[in-house]
């Protein structure tokens, strides 16, 4: 790999700016100060690669065989050679091998040994959950993202299927770039690392890679601790001045076409490579008199102490995974399920204090569900690639019932429907796909329900829409979540006329005609059951109004609250989008606006701003809310009694929806957002109190509200009975 350009260490490390912050040589007490040489044990016979195992390698084989319940002769030589490459201190690591320790999860246990390893020999977990959400979209289909592992046929460890070594390298490089984009300028993270090294041992698991040609290679992947691994290697690169510390873990792959395991020749060369003799790091190692070096050279050279703190790292190496019986019954690859659950236990809400961002947790959950649908052939390979962000579709691609040719708008709504709508996907066993969604929510310690399903759908939809890390990401995700958690969409099977998700492949003009026919039926019968074509048109139109690039750049795209945060900046309703959409679906003018919003996005090479056919006004968020969510001219002057009666009933329901929208906001409001509804998510404090949980609702208010709700429910239950009778005998016509 090309040398890494060196930046000024004075601008990177606090240890060079503040003498009081410099690491102490006492921190190097009992640490090895030079690479551990590969020393085949005398008197031991040669292995098939031409050299005996080292003392550490032989002991590692015995322990590994015991905990994997296999004969020692069955332990792969490639795995043992990689263990020897990791070995940074035989004496220390023999002690670790003597005391394996279990790590428990609700899915099973992982047996680990504490080892001191060479930092450059560690790789990050290739399907790192936090990076995975952004990885596919960053690679733009040039490299296939790995999202799942399988269980090794002979050992209690995971395996990964890869195309070739280049795929692995590209994924590692991109993941490193994503992670270090966050931390490379984060002094609060890097400075303590430079001063103390890695204090909390990462969890590392032996994983076998298998390429498309059947060639294999064992690796040691940091399944929990990617930022510490990448951070240490980044700082080593800075101290070296040139070179790439991380390349040592993969350099042996470059001399052939496929993957291969380490050989004794690699291990002998590794001792020299770990000295980095052609870099500034050559001066960070002691000569023959280590005590003199500690007393003098290291004392006067802070970089040397930092180098020694970084070049080795204590890890908890997983040598065997034992799923419990329940996990074995639930998952075809139970070992991999335990590994994934352990990663979740370190990062997801309610399982740890050092959690990932909620969007990352939601995105990881979405990817898990997408892969499960793909494995059961519930979705096709083309849809999976688009939904993971590996393939970017255009707005104006063909609008047909073929996922590979559908445009970005259709694929986005397909994805959201699969994750949120009743029977949006039906599994091979006939179960509603929402069952799988709820199971995954539970695995990630997230509540089960429409709100959380919509949240994970929105987190992945922004990837498909290519809006991750854009200025509009948070607003767009909030709008999608608020829209598709509404019963108007998610109760797909309970709606009359059929599930709206089946209409997503219908050509736009045909869909609009069917929606108009449903409106005519609804108006004639005096009811309010939107048909499947109406709901499909609303779903597509809402996403079109929220994502049209021309509307976004002008801050006119459909949002959750009308861009006004509750009407603060504009005198419009701050209701969730489903209220607006419901009003539009009750009018031919509204259906036309939804049709035109979709057309403006997908019918031409460059999207344009849709306008109202009657007034010529642009269909902006605020104009639509002002048109549909205010009383306007509906004062009843030209109404007959029946029309006025229906309007007044709708106004009651509208007020209920407004109350529910406000209650939903208050349920999540914190002591910060209640005073400043416009406070961006990235400026909100994680520890801010959720007032609904800390204060609740006073008894007197709750009792009064519940009494009114019961009375209102009686009104509608009784009225519904009369309404059905009227519809049956045509008395409302």
C-alpha positions in Angstrom: 0.0 0.0 0.0 1.3 3.5 -0.6 3.0 5.3 2.3 0.7 7.4 4.5 1.6 11.1 4.3 2.7 12.5 7.6 1.1 15.4 9.2 2.8 17.5 11.8 2.8 15.6 15.0 2.9 18.9 16.9 -0.6 19.6 15.6 -1.9 16.1 16.4 -0.6 15.1 19.8 -1.1 16.9 23.0 2.0 15.2 24.4 4.1 17.5 22.2 2.2 20.6 23.4 1.9 20.0 27.1 4.9 18.5 29.0 2.7 17.6 31.9 0.7 15.5 29.6 3.6 13.4 28.3 3.5 9.6 29.0 5.8 8.3 31.7 8.4 5.6 31.1 7.0 3.8 34.1 4.1 2.8 31.9 6.4 0.6 30.0 7.2 -1.5 33.0 7.0 -5.2 32.2 6.1 -4.4 28.6 8.2 -6.0 25.8 10.2 -3.3 24.0 11.0 -5.3 20.9 9.1 -7.7 18.6 8.8 -11.3 19.9 10.9 -13.4 17.5 9.3 -16.5 15.9 11.2 -19.3 17.6 10.2 -22.9 16.6 10.4 -25.1 19.7 13.4 -27.4 19.8 12.6 -31.1 19.7 9.2 -30.6 18.1 8.7 -32.1 14.6 8.1 -30.0 11.5 4.6 -29.1 10.5 3.5 -29.5 6.8 4.7 -26.0 6.1 8.3 -27.0 7.0 8.8 -25.6 10.5 7.8 -26.7 14.1 5.3 -24.7 16.1 6.7 -22.2 18.7 6.1 -22.9 22.4 3.2 -20.4 22.3 1.8 -22.0 19.1 1.8 -25.5 20.6 0.1 -24.4 23.8 -2.4 -22.4 21.8 -3.3 -25.5 19.7 -3.9 -27.5 22.9 -6.2 -24.9 24.4 -8.0 -24.2 21.1 -8.6 -27.9 20.6 -9.9 -28.4 24.1 -12.5 -25.6 23.9 -13.5 -26.5 20.3 -13.8 -30.2 21.4 -11.6 -31.5 18.5 -8.3 -33.4 18.4 -5.2 -31.2 18.3 -4.3 -32.6 14.9 -7.5 -31.1 13.5 -6.6 -27.5 14.4 -5.8 -25.6 11.2 -2.2 -24.7 10.8 -3.1 -21.4 9.3 -4.9 -20.4 12.4 -1.9 -21.4 14.5 0.5 -19.4 12.4 -1.7 -16.3 12.7 -1.8 -16.8 16.5 2.0 -16.9 16.4 2.0 -13.7 14.4 -0.2 -12.0 17.0 2.1 -13.1 19.9 3.9 -10.1 21.3 5.1 -11.8 24.5 5.4 -15.6 25.0 5.7 -15.4 28.8 2.7 -13.1 29.1 0.5 -15.0 26.7 1.2 -18.4 28.1 -0.3 -17.1 31.3 -3.3 -15.9 29.4 -3.8 -19.3 27.7 -3.8 -20.9 31.2 -6.9 -19.1 32.2 -9.6 -18.9 29.5 -12.6 -16.7 30.5 -16.2 -16.8 29.3 -18.1 -13.8 28.2 -21.9 -14.3 28.5 -24.7 -13.0 26.3 -28.4 -13.9 26.2 -27.6 -16.0 23.1 -24.7 -18.0 24.5 -21.1 -17.6 25.7 -17.8 -16.7 24.1 -14.6 -18.3 25.5 -11.7 -15.8 25.4 -8.0 -15.7 26.3 -6.2 -12.5 27.3 -3.3 -11.9 25.0 -0.7 -9.2 24.4 -0.7 -8.9 20.6 1.0 -6.9 17.9 -1.3 -4.0 17.0 -0.5 -4.0 13.3 -1.7 -7.6 13.0 -5.3 -6.8 14.0 -8.1 -6.2 11.5 -11.4 -4.5 12.1 -14.6 -6.6 12.0 -15.5 -6.5 8.3 -19.2 -6.1 9.0 -18.8 -3.5 11.7 -22.3 -2.4 12.5 -21.6 1.3 12.9 -19.8 1.7 9.6 -22.0 -0.7 7.7 -24.9 1.7 7.4 -22.7 4.2 5.5 -20.3 1.7 3.9 -22.4 0.6 1.0 -23.4 4.1 -0.1 -19.8 5.3 0.0 -18.6 2.4 -2.2 -21.4 3.1 -4.7 -21.6 -0.5 -5.9 -17.9 -0.7 -6.8 -17.4 -3.3 -4.0 -20.0 -5.7 -2.6 -20.5 -5.1 1.1 -20.4 -8.1 3.4 -23.4 -8.1 5.8 -23.5 -11.6 7.2 -21.3 -14.4 8.4 -21.8 -18.2 8.6 -20.6 -20.8 11.0 -17.4 -22.8 10.5 -18.1 -26.4 9.6 -15.6 -27.8 12.2 -15.0 -25.1 14.8 -17.1 -22.8 17.0 -16.1 -19.7 15.1 -17.5 -17.6 12.2 -16.5 -17.6 8.6 -17.0 -14.9 6.0 -17.5 -15.4 2.3 -15.6 -12.9 0.2 -15.1 -12.5 -3.5 -11.3 -12.0 -3.4 -8.6 -10.3 -1.4 -9.2 -6.9 -3.1 -12.8 -6.8 -1.7 -11.4 -7.3 1.8 -8.8 -4.6 1.3 -11.3 -2.1 -0.1 -13.8 -2.8 2.7 -11.1 -2.3 5.3 -9.8 0.9 3.8 -13.3 2.4 3.4 -14.3 1.4 6.9 -11.1 2.9 8.3 -11.8 6.1 6.4 -15.3 6.3 7.8 -14.3 5.6 11.3 -11.3 7.9 11.3 -13.2 10.7 9.6 -14.9 10.9 13.0 -11.9 10.5 15.2 -8.8 11.7 13.3 -9.4 15.3 14.6 -10.9 14.2 17.9 -8.3 15.2 20.4 -10.5 13.9 23.3 -10.1 10.5 21.8 -6.6 10.6 20.3 -4.8 12.4 23.1 -5.6 9.8 25.8 -4.7 7.0 23.4 -1.3 8.6 22.6 -0.7 9.0 26.3 -1.9 5.7 27.7 -2.3 3.3 24.8 -5.4 1.1 24.8 -6.6 0.5 28.3 -9.8 -1.4 27.7 -9.0 -4.6 25.7 -10.9 -5.0 22.5 -12.8 -8.2 21.8 -11.1 -10.0 18.9 -12.4 -13.1 17.2 -10.6 -15.6 14.9 -12.5 -15.6 11.6 -11.8 -17.6 8.5 -12.2 -15.8 5.1 -13.2 -17.9 2.1 -12.9 -16.5 -1.4 -14.9 -17.4 -4.5 -12.2 -19.8 -5.5 -12.4 -21.7 -2.3 -9.1 -20.4 -0.9 -9.0 -19.5 2.8 -7.2 -17.3 5.2 -7.5 -16.9 9.0 -7.7 -13.4 10.4 -8.1 -11.8 13.8 -10.9 -9.3 13.6 -11.7 -6.7 16.3 -15.4 -7.3 16.5 -15.7 -4.7 19.3 -13.0 -2.0 19.2 -12.6 -0.9 15.6 -12.0 2.7 16.6 -9.3 1.7 19.1 -7.7 -0.6 16.5 -7.9 2.1 13.7 -6.9 4.9 16.1 -3.8 3.1 17.3 -2.7 2.3 13.8 -3.4 5.9 12.8 -1.2 7.2 15.5 1.5 4.7 14.7 1.5 6.0 11.1 1.9 9.5 12.3 4.8 8.6 14.5 6.5 6.6 11.7 6.3 9.5 9.3 5.6 7.2 6.4 4.3 3.7 5.9 1.2 1.9 6.9 1.1 -0.1 10.1 -2.2 -1.7 9.2 -0.8 -3.3 6.1 1.1 -6.0 8.0 -2.1 -7.8 8.8 -2.8 -8.2 5.0 0.6 -7.9 3.2 0.9 -11.7 2.8 -2.1 -11.6 0.5 -0.4 -9.5 -2.1 2.0 -12.1 -3.5 -0.7 -14.3 -5.1 -4.1 -14.2 -6.8 -6.1 -15.4 -3.8 -6.2 -15.6 0.0 -3.6 -17.7 1.8 -2.4 -18.4 5.3 0.8 -17.2 6.9 3.9 -19.3 6.6 7.1 -19.6 8.7 8.8 -17.4 6.2 6.2 -14.7 6.9 6.7 -15.0 10.6 10.5 -14.6 10.3 10.0 -11.6 8.1 7.4 -10.2 10.5 10.0 -9.7 13.3 11.9 -7.4 10.9 8.8 -5.6 9.6 7.6 -4.8 13.1 10.7 -2.7 13.6 9.7 -0.4 10.7 13.4 0.2 10.1 12.9 2.5 7.1 10.8 4.9 9.1 11.2 7.3 12.1 10.0 4.4 14.3 13.4 2.8 14.0 14.6 5.1 16.8 11.8 4.1 19.1 13.4 0.8 20.0 16.1 0.2 22.6 19.5 -1.2 21.8 21.1 -4.0 23.8 20.8 -2.0 27.1 17.1 -1.7 27.6 17.5 -0.2 31.1 19.7 2.6 29.8 17.2 3.3 27.1 14.4 3.5 29.6 16.4 5.8 31.8 17.6 8.1 29.1 16.4 7.9 25.5 12.7 7.1 26.3 12.7 9.7 29.1 13.7 12.4 26.6 11.6 11.1 23.7 7.9 11.2 24.3 7.2 9.8 20.9 9.2 6.7 21.8 7.1 6.0 24.8 3.9 6.5 22.9 5.1 4.2 20.2 5.8 1.5 22.7 2.4 2.0 24.3 0.7 1.7 20.9 2.6 -1.1 19.1 1.2 -3.8 21.3 -2.3 -4.1 22.7 -3.9 -6.4 25.2 -7.0 -8.1 23.7 -9.6 -10.7 24.6 -9.3 -13.2 21.8 -12.3 -15.4 21.2 -11.3 -19.0 20.6 -14.7 -20.7 20.8 -18.4 -19.6 20.8 -21.1 -21.8 22.4 -24.7 -20.9 21.5 -27.4 -21.9 23.9 -30.1 -24.3 22.8 -32.7 -21.6 22.1 -30.2 -19.8 19.8 -29.5 -23.0 18.0 -33.2 -23.5 17.3 -33.8 -19.9 16.1 -30.8 -19.3 13.9 -29.2 -21.5 11.1 -25.9 -19.9 12.0 -26.0 -19.8 15.8 -22.3 -19.1 16.3 -22.6 -16.0 14.2 -25.7 -15.0 16.0 -23.9 -15.1 19.3 -21.1 -12.9 17.9 -23.6 -10.3 16.6 -25.4 -10.3 19.9 -22.2 -9.7 21.7 -21.5 -6.7 19.5 -25.0 -5.4 20.1 -24.5 -5.8 23.8 -21.6 -3.4 23.7 -23.3 -0.6 21.7 -27.1 -0.6 21.6 -29.4 1.3 23.9 -30.3 -0.3 27.2 -27.4 -2.7 26.9 -24.5 -0.4 27.4 -23.7 3.2 28.3 -21.3 3.6 25.4 -23.9 3.1 22.7 -23.9 3.8 19.0 -25.9 6.6 17.7 -29.6 5.6 17.5 -29.5 6.0 13.7 -26.6 3.5 13.5 -28.5 1.0 15.7 -31.6 1.4 13.5 -29.6 1.1 10.3 -27.9 -2.1 11.5 -31.3 -3.5 12.4 -32.7 -2.6 8.9 -29.7 -4.3 7.2 -30.3 -7.4 9.3 -33.9 -7.6 8.2 -33.1 -6.9 4.6 -30.6 -9.8 4.6 -33.1 -12.1 6.2 -35.7 -11.3 3.6 -33.1 -11.9 0.9 -32.0 -15.2 2.4 -35.7 -16.4 2.3 -36.1 -15.1 -1.3 -38.7 -12.7 -0.2 -36.9 -9.9 -2.1 -34.7 -10.2 -5.2 -31.0 -9.6 -5.4 -31.5 -6.3 -7.2 -33.7 -4.9 -4.5 -31.2 -5.9 -1.8 -28.4 -4.1 -3.6 -30.5 -0.9 -3.9 -31.8 -1.1 -0.4 -28.3 -1.5 1.1 -27.1 1.5 -1.0 -24.7 -0.6 -3.1 -26.5 0.4 -6.3 -27.7 4.0 -6.8 -30.8 4.2 -9.0 -31.9 7.4 -10.7 -35.1 9.3 -10.3 -36.2 8.9 -13.9 -35.5 5.2 -14.2 -38.3 3.1 -15.7 -41.5 3.0 -13.6 -42.4 -0.7 -13.8 -43.0 -3.6 -11.6 -39.5 -4.8 -11.7 -37.2 -3.9 -8.9 -34.1 -3.8 -11.0 -35.6 -1.2 -13.3 -37.6 0.8 -10.8 -36.6 4.3 -9.9 -35.2 5.6 -6.7 -38.6 6.8 -5.5 -40.3 3.5 -6.0 -37.4 1.6 -4.4 -37.4 3.9 -1.4 -41.1 3.3 -0.8 -40.8 -0.4 -1.4 -38.1 -0.6 1.3 -40.1 1.5 3.8 -43.2 -0.7 3.1 -41.2 -3.9 3.7 -40.1 -2.7 7.1 -43.3 -1.1 8.3 -46.5 -2.3 6.6 -48.6 -5.4 7.5 -47.7 -8.0 4.9 -45.5 -5.6 3.0 -43.4 -8.7 2.8 -44.7 -12.2 3.5 -42.1 -14.7 4.6 -41.6 -18.1 3.1 -43.4 -19.6 6.1 -46.4 -17.3 5.5 -45.7 -15.1 8.4 -46.1 -11.3 8.1 -42.7 -9.8 7.6 -43.4 -7.5 10.6 -42.8 -10.5 12.8 -39.2 -10.5 11.7 -39.0 -6.8 12.1 -40.2 -7.0 15.6 -37.8 -9.8 16.5 -34.9 -7.7 15.2 -36.1 -4.7 17.2 -36.1 -6.9 20.3 -32.6 -8.2 19.6 -31.4 -4.6 19.4 -33.2 -3.6 22.7 -35.5 -1.3 20.8 -39.3 -1.1 21.5 -41.6 -3.0 19.2 -44.3 -1.0 17.4 -45.1 1.3 14.5 -42.9 4.1 15.7 -39.7 2.0 15.9 -40.4 0.2 12.7 -40.8 3.5 11.0 -37.6 4.7 12.6 -35.4 1.9 11.2 -37.1 2.2 7.8 -36.3 5.9 7.7 -32.7 5.4 8.8 -32.1 3.1 5.9 -34.2 5.0 3.4 -31.9 8.0 3.7 -29.1 5.7 2.4 -31.2 4.7 -0.6 -32.1 8.4 -1.2 -28.3 9.3 -1.0 -29.0 11.8 1.8 -26.8 10.3 4.5 -24.7 13.0 6.1 -26.5 15.7 4.0 -27.9 18.9 5.6 -31.4 17.4 5.1 -30.8 13.9 6.6 -32.3 14.5 10.0 -35.3 16.4 8.7 -36.0 13.8 6.0 -35.7 10.9 8.5 -38.1 12.6 10.9 -40.6 13.2 8.1 -40.5 9.6 6.9 -40.7 8.2 10.4 -43.8 10.4 11.3 -45.5 9.4 8.0 -45.0 5.7 8.0 -45.7 5.0 11.6 -49.3 6.2 11.0 -52.1 3.6 10.7 -53.1 5.1 7.4 -50.0 3.3 6.0 -48.8 0.6 8.3 -52.1 -1.2 8.8 -51.9 -2.5 5.2 -53.9 -5.7 5.6 -56.7 -4.1 7.7 -57.7 -1.6 5.0 -60.6 -2.2 2.7 -59.8 -2.8 -0.9 -56.5 -4.6 -0.3 -52.9 -3.8 0.7 -51.6 -0.6 -0.9 -48.1 -2.0 -1.2 -49.3 -4.2 -4.1 -50.0 -1.1 -6.1 -46.4 0.2 -6.1 -45.6 -1.3 -9.5 -48.6 0.3 -11.2 -47.8 2.9 -13.9 -48.3 6.4 -12.5 -51.2 7.5 -14.8 -53.0 4.2 -14.1 -52.5 4.6 -10.4 -54.0 8.1 -10.5 -57.0 6.9 -12.4 -57.6 4.1 -9.8 -57.2 6.6 -6.9 -59.8 8.9 -8.5 -62.2 6.0 -8.8 -61.7 5.1 -5.1 -62.3 8.8 -4.2 -65.6 8.7 -6.1 -66.7 5.6 -4.3 -65.7 7.1 -1.0 -67.6 10.3 -1.6 -70.7 8.5 -2.8 -70.8 6.2 0.3 -70.1 9.0 2.7 -67.3 7.0 4.3 -63.6 7.6 4.7 -61.9 4.3 3.9 -59.1 5.3 1.6 -58.5 2.6 -1.1 -55.1 1.0 -1.9 -54.5 3.2 -4.9 -55.1 6.3 -2.8 -52.7 5.2 -0.1 -50.0 4.1 -2.6 -50.4 7.5 -4.4 -50.1 9.2 -1.0 -47.0 7.2 0.0 -45.2 7.9 -3.3 -46.3 11.6 -3.3 -45.3 12.2 0.2 -41.8 10.9 -0.4 -41.6 12.8 -3.7 -42.5 16.1 -2.0 -40.0 15.4 0.8 -37.1 14.4 -1.5 -37.4 16.5 -4.6 -34.0 18.1 -4.9 -35.4 21.4 -6.1 -37.7 21.6 -3.1 -34.9 20.5 -0.7 -32.4 23.2 -1.8 -35.0 25.9 -1.2 -36.1 24.4 2.2 -39.5 23.9 0.7 -39.7 20.1 0.9 -42.4 18.4 2.9 -41.3 18.1 6.5 -42.6 16.7 9.7 -43.7 20.1 11.2 -43.9 22.5 8.3 -40.4 23.8 8.7 -41.8 25.9 11.4 -41.2 23.8 14.5 -44.8 24.1 15.6 -45.7 27.2 13.7 -42.9 29.4 15.1 -41.6 30.6 11.8 -44.7 30.3 9.7 -48.4 30.4 10.6 -49.1 26.8 9.4 -50.1 23.6 11.1 -47.3 21.6 12.6 -49.2 18.3 12.3 -47.5 15.2 11.1 -47.7 14.7 7.3 -50.4 11.9 7.4 -53.0 14.6 8.4 -52.1 16.6 5.3 -52.1 13.6 3.1 -55.5 12.5 4.4 -57.0 15.9 3.5 -55.5 15.7 0.1 -56.9 12.2 -0.5 -60.4 13.5 0.1 -60.2 15.8 -2.9 -59.5 15.3 -6.6 -57.4 18.4 -6.4 -55.3 16.8 -3.8 -54.9 13.6 -5.9 -53.8 15.7 -8.8 -51.2 17.4 -6.6 -49.8 14.1 -5.5 -49.7 12.8 -9.0 -47.9 16.0 -10.2 -45.4 15.8 -7.3 -44.4 12.3 -8.4 -44.3 13.2 -12.0 -42.1 16.2 -11.4 -39.6 14.0 -9.7 -39.5 10.9 -12.0 -40.7 11.9 -15.4 -37.8 14.0 -16.7 -34.0 13.8 -16.5 -33.8 16.7 -14.1 -36.6 17.0 -11.4 -38.5 20.2 -11.3 -40.8 22.0 -8.7 -44.4 20.8 -9.0 -47.2 23.4 -9.1 -50.9 23.4 -8.4 -53.0 23.0 -11.6 -55.6 25.6 -10.4 -53.5 28.3 -8.9 -50.0 27.8 -10.4 -48.6 27.9 -6.9 -45.5 25.8 -6.1 -46.3 22.7 -4.0 -44.1 23.8 -1.1 -44.5 22.4 2.5 -46.0 25.6 3.9 -48.3 26.3 0.9 -49.7 22.8 1.1 -50.3 23.0 4.9 -51.9 26.5 4.5 -54.2 25.1 1.8 -55.2 21.8 3.4 -54.8 22.2 7.1 -56.5 25.6 7.8 -60.2 26.3 7.8 -59.9 28.5 4.6 -63.3 29.2 3.1 -65.1 26.2 4.5 -67.6 28.3 6.5 -70.6 26.3 5.3 -72.3 29.1 3.4 -72.9 27.0 0.3 -73.3 23.6 2.1 -76.4 21.6 2.4 -77.1 20.1 5.8 -75.6 16.7 5.0 -72.4 18.2 3.7 -72.1 20.4 6.7 -72.7 17.5 9.0 -69.9 15.5 7.3 -67.5 18.4 7.5 -68.1 18.9 11.2 -67.5 15.2 11.8 -64.2 15.5 10.0 -63.3 18.5 12.1 -63.8 16.5 15.2 -61.4 13.8 13.9 -59.0 16.5 12.8 -58.9 17.9 16.3 -58.3 14.4 17.7 -55.4 14.0 15.3 -53.9 17.3 16.3 -54.2 16.2 20.0 -52.5 12.9 19.2 -49.8 14.7 17.3 -49.1 16.9 20.2 -49.3 14.0 22.7 -46.7 12.1 20.5 -44.4 15.1 20.7 -44.9 15.5 24.4 -44.1 11.8 24.9 -40.6 12.3 23.5 -40.1 15.9 24.6 -37.1 16.6 26.9 -36.4 19.6 29.2 -34.4 21.0 26.3 -36.8 20.5 23.4 -39.9 21.6 25.3 -38.3 25.1 25.4 -36.8 25.0 22.0 -38.7 22.7 19.6 -36.3 23.7 16.8 -33.2 22.3 18.6 -31.4 20.1 16.0 -30.8 16.5 17.1 -27.0 16.8 17.0 -27.3 19.7 19.6 -29.5 17.8 22.0 -27.9 16.3 25.1 -28.1 12.6 25.5 -28.9 12.9 29.2 -31.7 15.4 28.8 -34.8 14.3 30.9 -37.7 12.9 29.0 -40.5 14.8 30.8 -43.2 12.3 30.1 -41.1 9.7 32.0 -39.9 12.0 34.8 -43.2 13.9 35.4 -45.9 11.9 33.8 -49.5 13.1 33.6 -51.1 14.4 36.8 -54.0 12.2 38.1 -56.7 14.9 37.7 -55.8 15.7 34.1 -55.5 12.0 33.2 -58.9 11.2 34.7 -60.6 14.1 33.0 -59.1 13.2 29.7 -60.0 9.5 30.0 -63.6 10.4 30.8 -63.9 12.5 27.7 -62.2 9.9 25.6 -64.6 7.2 26.7 -67.6 9.5 25.9 -66.1 10.3 22.5 -65.5 6.6 21.8 -69.2 5.9 22.7 -70.2 8.6 20.2 -68.2 7.1 17.4 -69.1 3.4 18.1 -72.8 4.2 18.1 -72.4 6.5 15.1 -70.6 3.8 13.2 -73.5 1.4 13.7 -75.9 4.0 12.3 -73.5 4.7 9.4 -73.3 1.1 8.4 -77.1 0.8 8.4 -77.3 4.0 6.3 -74.8 2.7 3.8 -76.6 -0.7 3.6 -80.0 0.9 2.7 -78.7 3.9 0.8 -80.2 6.4 3.2 -77.2 8.7 3.0 -77.4 9.2 -0.8 
